[in-house]
Amino acid sequence: MTDDIWDTIIVGQGLAGTTLAWRLVDAGQRVLMFDPAEAVTSSKIAAG
C-alpha cells in the first residue's frame, strides 16, 4: 500500500469528470480519477 495523497478524487470518467480532472491538473492539483464501469464508454451526447 502506498501513502499517496490526492488533492481531489473524481468518480466517473464521463465528459464532466474528464474535463474537471484536466482543469484541476492544469492548475497544479494531484487528481485521482476512476470509473467503476468495466468498459470505457461515452454517453450519446458526449459521443456526438
N, CA, C and O atoms as a GROMACS GRO file, in nm:
protein
  192
    1MET      N    1   0.085  -0.119   0.000
    1MET     CA    2   0.000   0.000   0.000
    1MET      C    3   0.089   0.124   0.000
    1MET      O    4   0.190   0.130   0.070
    2THR      N    5   0.051   0.220  -0.077
    2THR     CA    6   0.128   0.344  -0.084
    2THR      C    7   0.060   0.453  -0.003
    2THR      O    8  -0.057   0.441   0.033
    3ASP      N    9   0.133   0.555   0.024
    3ASP     CA   10   0.081   0.668   0.101
    3ASP      C   11   0.057   0.788   0.010
    3ASP      O   12   0.094   0.901   0.044
    4ASP      N   13  -0.005   0.764  -0.105
    4ASP     CA   14  -0.033   0.873  -0.198
    4ASP      C   15  -0.134   0.969  -0.137
    4ASP      O   16  -0.228   0.928  -0.069
    5ILE      N   17  -0.113   1.095  -0.162
    5ILE     CA   18  -0.206   1.198  -0.116
    5ILE      C   19  -0.259   1.270  -0.239
    5ILE      O   20  -0.182   1.317  -0.323
    6TRP      N   21  -0.390   1.277  -0.248
    6TRP     CA   22  -0.455   1.340  -0.362
    6TRP      C   23  -0.525   1.466  -0.315
    6TRP      O   24  -0.580   1.470  -0.205
    7ASP      N   25  -0.524   1.568  -0.397
    7ASP     CA   26  -0.598   1.690  -0.368
    7ASP      C   27  -0.746   1.670  -0.398
    7ASP      O   28  -0.833   1.724  -0.329
    8THR      N   29  -0.774   1.593  -0.503
    8THR     CA   30  -0.911   1.571  -0.548
    8THR      C   31  -0.927   1.428  -0.597
    8THR      O   32  -0.838   1.374  -0.663
    9ILE      N   33  -1.040   1.367  -0.564
    9ILE     CA   34  -1.075   1.235  -0.616
    9ILE      C   35  -1.204   1.252  -0.696
    9ILE      O   36  -1.303   1.303  -0.645
   10ILE      N   37  -1.201   1.209  -0.822
   10ILE     CA   38  -1.316   1.220  -0.910
   10ILE      C   39  -1.366   1.080  -0.942
   10ILE      O   40  -1.289   0.995  -0.987
   11VAL      N   41  -1.495   1.057  -0.919
   11VAL     CA   42  -1.558   0.930  -0.952
   11VAL      C   43  -1.639   0.951  -1.079
   11VAL      O   44  -1.735   1.027  -1.080
   12GLY      N   45  -1.599   0.883  -1.185
   12GLY     CA   46  -1.669   0.894  -1.312
   12GLY      C   47  -1.581   0.958  -1.418
   12GLY      O   48  -1.528   1.068  -1.399
   13GLN      N   49  -1.567   0.888  -1.528
   13GLN     CA   50  -1.479   0.932  -1.636
   13GLN      C   51  -1.560   0.982  -1.755
   13GLN      O   52  -1.518   0.967  -1.870
   14GLY      N   53  -1.674   1.040  -1.727
   14GLY     CA   54  -1.754   1.096  -1.835
   14GLY      C   55  -1.698   1.229  -1.880
   14GLY      O   56  -1.588   1.268  -1.840
   15LEU      N   57  -1.773   1.298  -1.960
   15LEU     CA   58  -1.730   1.427  -2.014
   15LEU      C   59  -1.701   1.527  -1.901
   15LEU      O   60  -1.599   1.595  -1.903
   16ALA      N   61  -1.790   1.536  -1.805
   16ALA     CA   62  -1.772   1.632  -1.695
   16ALA      C   63  -1.653   1.594  -1.607
   16ALA      O   64  -1.573   1.681  -1.572
   17GLY      N   65  -1.640   1.467  -1.571
   17GLY     CA   66  -1.530   1.423  -1.486
   17GLY      C   67  -1.395   1.442  -1.552
   17GLY      O   68  -1.300   1.485  -1.488
   18THR      N   69  -1.386   1.410  -1.680
   18THR     CA   70  -1.261   1.424  -1.753
   18THR      C   71  -1.222   1.570  -1.768
   18THR      O   72  -1.106   1.606  -1.752
   19THR      N   73  -1.319   1.656  -1.799
   19THR     CA   74  -1.292   1.798  -1.812
   19THR      C   75  -1.248   1.858  -1.679
   19THR      O   76  -1.153   1.937  -1.674
   20LEU      N   77  -1.316   1.820  -1.572
   20LEU     CA   78  -1.278   1.868  -1.439
   20LEU      C   79  -1.137   1.824  -1.403
   20LEU      O   80  -1.058   1.905  -1.354
   21ALA      N   81  -1.105   1.698  -1.426
   21ALA     CA   82  -0.971   1.648  -1.396
   21ALA      C   83  -0.865   1.724  -1.475
   21ALA      O   84  -0.762   1.762  -1.419
   22TRP      N   85  -0.890   1.746  -1.600
   22TRP     CA   86  -0.796   1.818  -1.686
   22TRP      C   87  -0.769   1.959  -1.632
   22TRP      O   88  -0.654   2.002  -1.624
   23ARG      N   89  -0.875   2.029  -1.596
   23ARG     CA   90  -0.860   2.165  -1.544
   23ARG      C   91  -0.787   2.167  -1.410
   23ARG      O   92  -0.704   2.254  -1.386
   24LEU      N   93  -0.818   2.071  -1.323
   24LEU     CA   94  -0.752   2.066  -1.193
   24LEU      C   95  -0.603   2.034  -1.205
   24LEU      O   96  -0.521   2.094  -1.137
   25VAL      N   97  -0.570   1.939  -1.291
   25VAL     CA   98  -0.428   1.906  -1.314
   25VAL      C   99  -0.355   2.026  -1.372
   25VAL      O  100  -0.242   2.054  -1.335
   26ASP      N  101  -0.420   2.095  -1.464
   26ASP     CA  102  -0.361   2.214  -1.525
   26ASP      C  103  -0.334   2.322  -1.419
   26ASP      O  104  -0.242   2.402  -1.433
   27ALA      N  105  -0.415   2.322  -1.312
   27ALA     CA  106  -0.399   2.419  -1.203
   27ALA      C  107  -0.301   2.369  -1.096
   27ALA      O  108  -0.281   2.436  -0.995
   28GLY      N  109  -0.240   2.253  -1.118
   28GLY     CA  110  -0.139   2.203  -1.025
   28GLY      C  111  -0.189   2.106  -0.920
   28GLY      O  112  -0.114   2.071  -0.828
   29GLN      N  113  -0.313   2.062  -0.930
   29GLN     CA  114  -0.369   1.968  -0.833
   29GLN      C  115  -0.327   1.825  -0.865
   29GLN      O  116  -0.302   1.791  -0.980
   30ARG      N  117  -0.318   1.743  -0.762
   30ARG     CA  118  -0.295   1.599  -0.779
   30ARG      C  119  -0.432   1.533  -0.780
   30ARG      O  120  -0.504   1.538  -0.680
   31VAL      N  121  -0.469   1.472  -0.890
   31VAL     CA  122  -0.604   1.420  -0.910
   31VAL      C  123  -0.601   1.268  -0.928
   31VAL      O  124  -0.521   1.215  -1.005
   32LEU      N  125  -0.688   1.201  -0.855
   32LEU     CA  126  -0.713   1.059  -0.875
   32LEU      C  127  -0.851   1.048  -0.938
   32LEU      O  128  -0.949   1.099  -0.884
   33MET      N  129  -0.858   0.981  -1.053
   33MET     CA  130  -0.986   0.967  -1.122
   33MET      C  131  -1.007   0.820  -1.152
   33MET      O  132  -0.919   0.753  -1.205
   34PHE      N  133  -1.124   0.770  -1.118
   34PHE     CA  134  -1.156   0.632  -1.152
   34PHE      C  135  -1.301   0.620  -1.190
   34PHE      O  136  -1.385   0.703  -1.153
   35ASP      N  137  -1.329   0.515  -1.264
   35ASP     CA  138  -1.464   0.490  -1.312
   35ASP      C  139  -1.496   0.344  -1.284
   35ASP      O  140  -1.421   0.256  -1.323
   36PRO      N  141  -1.606   0.318  -1.216
   36PRO     CA  142  -1.640   0.180  -1.183
   36PRO      C  143  -1.688   0.097  -1.302
   36PRO      O  144  -1.704  -0.025  -1.289
   37ALA      N  145  -1.710   0.160  -1.416
   37ALA     CA  146  -1.757   0.086  -1.534
   37ALA      C  147  -1.648  -0.009  -1.582
   37ALA      O  148  -1.529   0.019  -1.569
   38GLU      N  149  -1.689  -0.122  -1.638
   38GLU     CA  150  -1.594  -0.221  -1.687
   38GLU      C  151  -1.532  -0.180  -1.820
   38GLU      O  152  -1.417  -0.215  -1.848
   39ALA      N  153  -1.606  -0.107  -1.900
   39ALA     CA  154  -1.555  -0.067  -2.031
   39ALA      C  155  -1.562   0.085  -2.043
   39ALA      O  156  -1.649   0.149  -1.984
   40VAL      N  157  -1.471   0.140  -2.119
   40VAL     CA  158  -1.473   0.284  -2.142
   40VAL      C  159  -1.584   0.313  -2.242
   40VAL      O  160  -1.584   0.260  -2.353
   41THR      N  161  -1.677   0.396  -2.203
   41THR     CA  162  -1.790   0.430  -2.289
   41THR      C  163  -1.813   0.580  -2.282
   41THR      O  164  -1.756   0.649  -2.198
   42SER      N  165  -1.896   0.628  -2.368
   42SER     CA  166  -1.938   0.767  -2.361
   42SER      C  167  -2.089   0.771  -2.382
   42SER      O  168  -2.147   0.683  -2.445
   43SER      N  169  -2.150   0.875  -2.328
   43SER     CA  170  -2.293   0.888  -2.346
   43SER      C  171  -2.323   0.926  -2.491
   43SER      O  172  -2.232   0.963  -2.566
   44LYS      N  173  -2.448   0.917  -2.529
   44LYS     CA  174  -2.486   0.956  -2.665
   44LYS      C  175  -2.459   1.103  -2.689
   44LYS      O  176  -2.425   1.143  -2.801
   45ILE      N  177  -2.473   1.184  -2.585
   45ILE     CA  178  -2.448   1.327  -2.600
   45ILE      C  179  -2.299   1.353  -2.619
   45ILE      O  180  -2.260   1.429  -2.708
   46ALA      N  181  -2.215   1.289  -2.536
   46ALA     CA  182  -2.071   1.312  -2.544
   46ALA      C  183  -2.013   1.253  -2.673
   46ALA      O  184  -1.914   1.305  -2.726
   47ALA      N  185  -2.073   1.146  -2.723
   47ALA     CA  186  -2.021   1.081  -2.842
   47ALA      C  187  -2.052   1.160  -2.969
   47ALA      O  188  -1.988   1.141  -3.072
   48GLY      N  189  -2.150   1.249  -2.961
   48GLY     CA  190  -2.183   1.330  -3.078
   48GLY      C  191  -2.284   1.262  -3.159
   48GLY      O  192  -2.325   1.314  -3.263
   0.00000   0.00000   0.00000
